[in-house]
Amino acid sequence: MDPIIALATPPLKSALALLRLSGEGVFDAVSKSLDMDLETFLKRKIQVGYLKHKGQIIDQVVCFIYVAPNSFTGEDSVEITCHGSMVIAKEILSHFYSLGIRQAERGEFSARAFYNGKLDLIEAEAVNDLINASTIESKNVAMLSLKGETSSLLYPVLKQIDEMLALIEVNIDYPEYTDIEEVNLSKIAKNCESLREDILSLIKEGNEGKIVREGIKVAIVGEPNVGKSSLLNALVEEEKAIVSSIPGTTRDIVEGDISVKGIPLHLLDTAGIRESKDYVENLGIERSRDAIKNADLVLLILDSNEEEKGSDLIELCEGKECIRVYNKADLLSEEKKKDGRIYISATNKDIGELKEAIYQKLGLSDKAFHAPSFSNARELALLEKIADSLFEAKNMCEANLTSDLISSCLQEARLYGNEIIGKEASLDLSEEIFSRFCVGK
């Protein structure tokens, strides 16, 4: 493929910067720039030299040389480490542009690794998940996928589908043996049901893995002056939101991110919901209502000393995963706090009980943190389709429908399985996935 180049480190001043080149002709281009012949290398090699443009030294660099197919992309590749001035990095980029090497697109190095069979689609997506990991736990889940452990969960599924298709082929090839057909259809129906249960287990585990990897949206809601902004500040451990005794101070969504036992929480501090004639405040209140609708979990903050308030908000949160939190517990007696409710003091940052309640609400198993799982929306949606196809095939067997119809359902299930790992992925789908990656990866 045509040669590409990109800066693989952030475009900021640092001790060192790294540029990556891959594709046909990169050895020749780097050889000319370093006054040495990279084409003679038969395996991985490191070289130090002065990189020049038209005889003028740009910088002293270290070159890591990877001979195809033993590289990340499967192509001839070079990684150039230079000093971390962006003046130097940009000059090196301009130099190679002048030699006909183009700027890489987003995710193009990973895309080439996929197209050249170095990674399947699950492993390629895991590369991006690693880059975007915000907790050690989410990083660990992504690493399992990069190692191929998630993909290996699918191979037994595809094998069982192929075995069922083979049984159907017997029926098609020998239609005169009706007793064989009856036995085979009965067996296929049982296998479809068993395999579907396995797929549903993978979906359940995947949804848990998705929480570990991506986290959840948490909306902090309540009436004005119940301590929502104080709670956000206590959770993120900084003065993120303005705190005031004046009702209606928060008029827009204030966001913050934290981790509770390795789970990323995307916090949304909302405007206090009440009747108001203030136009701007009402805009904030409408955004609060939208935040409740879009949240995975709602923290409904109530004033411990004004229990009669909040009934309208309780109704607004119906149908949502919700935790009722009673703030200003520092003003209550210890005896009153023994009623089983969750009491906090946001001002005093006494929120340990709430963090534990949030974690328990997620209902995650220990396996979610340590086992491979199909944990992104694309993979989970395709697993759902496999389960639906198997259910349809089972019903067809029980209804004694023709073998070709049953075969069609199973072929469909296998197609969805191949799409998960990228064997049947369309070019448009692949390009859409890799467009989410950063340049240089």
MOPE-V250273 format. One record per residue. N is the residue number from 1. RES is the residue in three letters. PSI is psi in whole degrees, -180 to 180 (* if undefined). NEAR is the number of other C-alpha atoms within 10 Angstrom. D_LAST is the distance of its C-alpha to the last C-alpha in whole Angstrom. Layout:
# MOPE-V250273
{{N RES PSI NEAR D_LAST} {N RES PSI NEAR D_LAST}}
This chain:
# MOPE-V250273
{{1 MET 161 9 16} {2 ASP 149 11 17} {3 PRO 143 21 15} {4 ILE 160 24 12} {5 ILE 150 26 11} {6 ALA 152 24 9} {7 LEU 124 22 9} {8 ALA -9 18 7} {9 THR 162 17 10} {10 PRO 147 13 12} {11 PRO 63 13 14} {12 LEU 157 12 17} {13 LYS 131 13 20} {14 SER 178 12 19} {15 ALA -43 9 20} {16 LEU 158 15 17} {17 ALA 152 22 14} {18 LEU 129 20 12} {19 LEU 142 19 11} {20 ARG 138 21 9} {21 LEU 144 30 11} {22 SER 147 29 11} {23 GLY 178 21 14} {24 GLU 128 17 18} {25 GLY -1 19 20} {26 VAL -33 24 17} {27 PHE -43 25 20} {28 ASP -43 14 22} {29 ALA -43 19 21} {30 VAL -36 23 20} {31 SER -46 15 23} {32 LYS -34 16 25} {33 SER -23 23 23} {34 LEU -3 20 24} {35 ASP 42 13 28} {36 MET 158 14 27} {37 ASP 103 14 27} {38 LEU -18 21 23} {39 GLU -18 14 25} {40 THR -13 8 27} {41 PHE 130 12 25} {42 LEU -7 11 25} {43 LYS -177 11 22} {44 ARG 141 14 20} {45 LYS 151 13 21} {46 ILE 133 12 21} {47 GLN 143 13 23} {48 VAL 136 13 24} {49 GLY 180 14 25} {50 TYR 120 16 25} {51 LEU 127 24 23} {52 LYS 153 18 25} {53 HIS 114 18 26} {54 LYS 42 9 29} {55 GLY -12 9 31} {56 GLN 131 9 30} {57 ILE 128 12 28} {58 ILE -49 19 24} {59 ASP 160 18 24} {60 GLN 128 15 24} {61 VAL 162 20 21} {62 VAL 128 18 19} {63 CYS 125 22 18} {64 PHE 118 16 16} {65 ILE 126 23 17} {66 TYR 118 25 16} {67 VAL 130 19 18} {68 ALA 142 18 18} {69 PRO 14 14 18} {70 ASN 61 14 17} {71 SER 171 17 13} {72 PHE -43 19 10} {73 THR -14 24 10} {74 GLY 2 22 14} {75 GLU 168 23 14} {76 ASP 128 22 16} {77 SER 151 28 13} {78 VAL 134 25 14} {79 GLU 124 21 12} {80 ILE 121 24 15} {81 THR 122 21 16} {82 CYS 177 23 18} {83 HIS 151 18 20} {84 GLY 19 18 19} {85 SER 133 15 20} {86 MET -21 17 19} {87 VAL -44 11 22} {88 ILE -47 15 20} {89 ALA -43 26 17} {90 LYS -34 12 18} {91 GLU -39 14 21} {92 ILE -43 22 18} {93 LEU -48 17 16} {94 SER -38 15 19} {95 HIS -49 19 21} {96 PHE -29 21 18} {97 TYR -39 14 19} {98 SER -19 11 22} {99 LEU 7 14 22} {100 GLY 11 14 20} {101 ILE 125 23 17} {102 ARG 162 17 15} {103 GLN 131 19 12} {104 ALA 150 19 9} {105 GLU 173 18 9} {106 ARG 128 19 7} {107 GLY 13 22 5} {108 GLU -31 24 7} {109 PHE -44 26 5} {110 SER -36 24 6} {111 ALA -42 26 9} {112 ARG -37 20 10} {113 ALA -39 19 10} {114 PHE -50 22 12} {115 TYR -27 16 14} {116 ASN 10 15 15} {117 GLY 17 12 16} {118 LYS -27 19 14} {119 LEU 147 25 13} {120 ASP 179 21 15} {121 LEU -33 27 14} {122 ILE -45 25 15} {123 GLU -38 25 13} {124 ALA -43 24 10} {125 GLU -32 22 11} {126 ALA -30 25 12} {127 VAL -47 20 8} {128 ASN -37 20 8} {129 ASP -38 22 12} {130 LEU -43 20 11} {131 ILE -37 13 9} {132 ASN 2 16 12} {133 ALA 133 19 15} {134 SER -7 19 18} {135 THR 161 20 20} {136 ILE -38 15 21} {137 GLU -43 20 22} {138 SER -33 24 19} {139 LYS -42 19 17} {140 ASN -40 19 19} {141 VAL -43 27 19} {142 ALA -37 29 16} {143 MET -36 19 16} {144 LEU -40 18 19} {145 SER -40 25 17} {146 LEU -33 24 14} {147 LYS -6 15 17} {148 GLY 4 16 19} {149 GLU -32 16 22} {150 THR -45 23 21} {151 SER -37 20 21} {152 SER -20 13 24} {153 LEU -25 14 26} {154 LEU -26 18 26} {155 TYR -41 14 27} {156 PRO -33 11 31} {157 VAL -49 19 31} {158 LEU -36 16 30} {159 LYS -44 12 33} {160 GLN -37 15 35} {161 ILE -43 22 35} {162 ASP -38 15 35} {163 GLU -38 14 39} {164 MET -38 20 40} {165 LEU -34 21 39} {166 ALA -39 13 41} {167 LEU -39 19 44} {168 ILE -36 21 44} {169 GLU -35 15 44} {170 VAL -42 15 47} {171 ASN -39 21 49} {172 ILE -40 15 48} {173 ASP -30 9 49} {174 TYR 67 12 53} {175 PRO -19 13 54} {176 GLU -18 10 57} {177 TYR 82 12 57} {178 THR -31 11 56} {179 ASP -35 10 57} {180 ILE -41 15 53} {181 GLU -43 20 52} {182 GLU -44 15 53} {183 VAL -45 11 52} {184 ASN -43 18 49} {185 LEU -39 26 48} {186 SER -42 15 49} {187 LYS -42 15 47} {188 ILE -41 24 44} {189 ALA -45 22 45} {190 LYS -42 15 45} {191 ASN -39 18 41} {192 CYS -44 24 40} {193 GLU -44 17 41} {194 SER -43 12 40} {195 LEU -36 20 36} {196 ARG -39 22 36} {197 GLU -38 15 37} {198 ASP -42 14 34} {199 ILE -42 21 32} {200 LEU -34 16 33} {201 SER -41 12 33} {202 LEU -38 21 29} {203 ILE -44 22 29} {204 LYS -47 17 31} {205 GLU -35 20 28} {206 GLY -39 23 25} {207 ASN -36 20 27} {208 GLU -43 23 27} {209 GLY -34 28 24} {210 LYS -38 21 22} {211 ILE -44 20 25} {212 VAL -40 28 23} {213 ARG -45 29 20} {214 GLU -24 20 20} {215 GLY -168 23 24} {216 ILE 159 18 26} {217 LYS 128 19 28} {218 VAL 118 25 31} {219 ALA 128 29 34} {220 ILE 112 29 36} {221 VAL 161 28 39} {222 GLY 176 29 43} {223 GLU 166 23 46} {224 PRO 144 21 46} {225 ASN 25 21 47} {226 VAL -7 23 46} {227 GLY 25 26 43} {228 LYS -48 29 40} {229 SER -36 29 39} {230 SER -37 24 40} {231 LEU -43 25 38} {232 LEU -46 25 35} {233 ASN -39 21 35} {234 ALA -39 19 37} {235 LEU -44 23 34} {236 VAL -7 15 31} {237 GLU 41 12 33} {238 GLU 163 11 33} {239 GLU 74 12 35} {240 LYS -43 17 33} {241 ALA 148 19 36} {242 ILE 130 11 39} {243 VAL 129 16 42} {244 SER 152 13 45} {245 SER -6 10 49} {246 ILE 121 9 49} {247 PRO 140 13 48} {248 GLY 15 22 45} {249 THR -46 17 43} {250 THR 117 23 40} {251 ARG -3 18 40} {252 ASP 170 21 36} {253 ILE 128 18 33} {254 VAL 128 17 32} {255 GLU 156 16 29} {256 GLY 150 18 28} {257 ASP 135 16 25} {258 ILE 175 18 27} {259 SER 129 15 26} {260 VAL 110 14 29} {261 LYS 39 12 29} {262 GLY -1 17 26} {263 ILE 121 22 26} {264 PRO 130 22 24} {265 LEU 124 22 27} {266 HIS 101 18 26} {267 LEU 141 24 29} {268 LEU 108 26 31} {269 ASP 120 28 35} {270 THR 162 30 37} {271 ALA 144 31 40} {272 GLY 132 27 43} {273 ILE 119 22 44} {274 ARG 173 17 48} {275 GLU 130 10 50} {276 SER 148 11 50} {277 LYS -2 8 51} {278 ASP 121 9 49} {279 TYR -48 9 46} {280 VAL -42 12 43} {281 GLU -38 21 44} {282 ASN -34 20 44} {283 LEU -43 13 41} {284 GLY -38 20 39} {285 ILE -40 24 41} {286 GLU -38 14 40} {287 ARG -33 18 36} {288 SER -43 25 38} {289 ARG -40 18 39} {290 ASP -38 13 36} {291 ALA -38 21 34} {292 ILE -44 25 36} {293 LYS -39 16 35} {294 ASN -8 14 32} {295 ALA 149 20 32} {296 ASP -29 18 31} {297 LEU 138 23 34} {298 VAL 129 25 36} {299 LEU 107 24 38} {300 LEU 109 22 41} {301 ILE 124 25 43} {302 LEU 151 28 47} {303 ASP 121 20 49} {304 SER -26 22 51} {305 ASN -4 13 54} {306 GLU 64 10 54} {307 GLU -22 10 54} {308 GLU -17 9 55} {309 LYS 162 14 53} {310 GLY 1 18 49} {311 SER -37 10 51} {312 ASP -38 12 49} {313 LEU -37 18 46} {314 ILE -41 14 46} {315 GLU -38 9 47} {316 LEU -29 13 44} {317 CYS 2 19 42} {318 GLU 139 9 44} {319 GLY -5 8 41} {320 LYS 152 14 38} {321 GLU 121 15 37} {322 CYS 141 20 39} {323 ILE 123 19 40} {324 ARG 127 17 44} {325 VAL 127 22 43} {326 TYR 111 24 47} {327 ASN 171 26 46} {328 LYS 38 20 49} {329 ALA -19 21 50} {330 ASP -15 15 51} {331 LEU 0 10 54} {332 LEU 157 13 55} {333 SER 155 9 57} {334 GLU -33 9 55} {335 GLU -40 7 58} {336 LYS -25 11 57} {337 LYS 9 15 53} {338 LYS 26 10 54} {339 ASP 9 8 54} {340 GLY -5 7 50} {341 ARG 167 12 48} {342 ILE 110 17 45} {343 TYR 138 26 46} {344 ILE 164 23 44} {345 SER 97 20 45} {346 ALA -37 23 42} {347 THR -40 17 44} {348 ASN 3 13 44} {349 LYS 31 14 41} {350 ASP 83 18 43} {351 ILE 14 19 40} {352 GLY -40 12 39} {353 GLU -36 12 41} {354 LEU -44 19 39} {355 LYS -42 14 36} {356 GLU -40 12 37} {357 ALA -39 13 39} {358 ILE -47 18 35} {359 TYR -44 14 34} {360 GLN -33 10 37} {361 LYS -30 13 36} {362 LEU -27 15 33} {363 GLY 36 9 35} {364 LEU 142 16 32} {365 SER 160 11 33} {366 ASP -30 9 32} {367 LYS -30 12 30} {368 ALA -26 22 27} {369 PHE -16 22 26} {370 HIS -11 13 26} {371 ALA 148 16 26} {372 PRO 148 26 23} {373 SER 155 28 23} {374 PHE 96 28 22} {375 SER 21 27 21} {376 ASN 165 19 19} {377 ALA -38 12 22} {378 ARG -49 12 21} {379 GLU -43 20 21} {380 LEU -38 22 25} {381 ALA -39 14 26} {382 LEU -35 20 26} {383 LEU -39 24 27} {384 GLU -41 18 30} {385 LYS -38 17 31} {386 ILE -45 25 31} {387 ALA -42 21 34} {388 ASP -42 16 35} {389 SER -39 23 36} {390 LEU -38 29 37} {391 PHE -41 19 40} {392 GLU -41 17 41} {393 ALA -40 26 41} {394 LYS -47 25 43} {395 ASN -37 16 45} {396 MET -41 19 46} {397 CYS -45 22 47} {398 GLU -25 14 49} {399 ALA 4 10 51} {400 ASN 40 14 51} {401 LEU 170 13 49} {402 THR 152 14 49} {403 SER -34 21 46} {404 ASP -32 14 44} {405 LEU -43 14 44} {406 ILE -43 26 42} {407 SER -39 20 40} {408 SER -41 14 39} {409 CYS -43 21 38} {410 LEU -36 24 36} {411 GLN -38 16 34} {412 GLU -43 17 33} {413 ALA -43 25 32} {414 ARG -39 23 30} {415 LEU -44 17 28} {416 TYR -38 24 27} {417 GLY -44 23 26} {418 ASN -32 18 24} {419 GLU -33 19 22} {420 ILE -46 23 21} {421 ILE -4 21 19} {422 GLY 3 20 18} {423 LYS -28 13 21} {424 GLU 13 13 23} {425 ALA 135 15 20} {426 SER 160 11 21} {427 LEU -40 10 18} {428 ASP -43 8 19} {429 LEU -46 12 18} {430 SER -44 15 15} {431 GLU -37 14 14} {432 GLU -41 12 15} {433 ILE -48 18 13} {434 PHE -18 22 9} {435 SER -15 15 11} {436 ARG -15 12 10} {437 PHE 164 23 7} {438 CYS 161 15 6} {439 VAL 138 20 6} {440 GLY -3 23 4} {441 LYS * 21 0}}
